[in-house]
Amino acid sequence: MHSVLVVLYVHIGALKTVCTGTLDVTFNEDYSRIRKDNGPENFAVLRHIALSLLKQDSSHKTGIANKRLKAALDQDYLYKILTMQ
């Protein structure tokens, strides 16, 4: 039982590291200046939602950062991402 828990703990830690790394690279989360009250937690949730929506889009074969840039520049693409059409 102990070895199963250790393997599960290591696996969860690796997943958390991958997700956190993606957020850091894509959204420059380490440089965020949002520090007051519930702001950091609220924006972390918004970043997770945005990351999830961008990962689900398969219409463009580019990276997450490029999809984010395209959504910022093209309102039709942003609408497509937000409505999942």
C-alpha positions as CSV (number, residue, x, y, z in Angstrom):
1,M,0.0,0.0,0.0
2,H,2.8,2.4,0.9
3,S,4.5,2.0,-2.6
4,V,1.1,2.8,-4.3
5,L,0.8,6.0,-2.3
6,V,4.3,7.0,-3.1
7,V,3.8,6.5,-6.8
8,L,0.5,8.4,-6.7
9,Y,2.1,11.3,-4.8
10,V,5.0,11.5,-7.3
11,H,2.6,11.4,-10.3
12,I,0.4,14.2,-8.8
13,G,3.5,16.2,-8.1
14,A,4.7,15.8,-11.7
15,L,1.3,16.9,-13.1
16,K,1.2,19.9,-10.9
17,T,4.7,20.9,-12.1
18,V,3.7,20.6,-15.7
19,C,0.6,22.7,-15.3
20,T,2.4,25.3,-13.2
21,G,5.2,25.5,-15.8
22,T,2.7,26.0,-18.6
23,L,1.0,28.8,-16.7
24,D,4.3,30.5,-15.9
25,V,5.5,30.4,-19.5
26,T,2.2,31.3,-21.1
27,F,0.9,33.9,-18.7
28,N,4.1,35.1,-17.0
29,E,2.4,34.2,-13.7
30,D,5.6,34.7,-11.7
31,Y,5.7,38.4,-12.7
32,S,2.0,39.1,-11.8
33,R,1.6,42.1,-9.6
34,I,-1.8,41.0,-8.3
35,R,-1.2,40.5,-4.6
36,K,-4.1,42.0,-2.7
37,D,-7.0,40.2,-1.0
38,N,-8.4,37.4,-3.1
39,G,-7.0,38.8,-6.4
40,P,-4.2,36.1,-6.8
41,E,-6.6,33.2,-6.3
42,N,-9.3,34.8,-8.6
43,F,-6.8,35.4,-11.4
44,A,-5.3,31.9,-11.0
45,V,-8.8,30.4,-11.6
46,L,-9.2,32.7,-14.7
47,R,-5.8,31.7,-16.0
48,H,-6.6,28.0,-15.6
49,I,-9.9,28.4,-17.5
50,A,-8.2,30.3,-20.3
51,L,-5.4,27.7,-20.5
52,S,-8.0,24.9,-20.7
53,L,-10.0,26.7,-23.4
54,L,-6.9,27.3,-25.5
55,K,-5.7,23.7,-25.1
56,Q,-9.1,22.4,-26.3
57,D,-8.9,24.4,-29.6
58,S,-7.6,22.1,-32.3
59,S,-8.2,24.4,-35.3
60,H,-4.7,25.9,-35.1
61,K,-1.6,23.8,-34.8
62,T,0.3,26.4,-32.8
63,G,1.4,26.7,-29.2
64,I,-0.6,28.1,-26.4
65,A,1.2,31.5,-26.4
66,N,0.5,31.9,-30.1
67,K,-3.2,31.0,-29.7
68,R,-3.4,33.5,-26.8
69,L,-1.9,36.2,-29.1
70,K,-4.3,35.3,-31.9
71,A,-7.3,35.5,-29.5
72,A,-6.1,39.0,-28.4
73,L,-5.8,40.2,-32.0
74,D,-8.7,38.5,-33.7
75,Q,-12.2,38.9,-32.1
76,D,-13.7,36.2,-34.3
77,Y,-11.1,33.7,-33.0
78,L,-11.7,34.9,-29.4
79,Y,-15.4,34.3,-29.8
80,K,-14.8,30.9,-31.3
81,I,-12.6,30.0,-28.3
82,L,-15.1,31.3,-25.7
83,T,-18.1,29.6,-27.3
84,M,-16.3,26.4,-28.3
85,Q,-17.7,26.4,-31.8
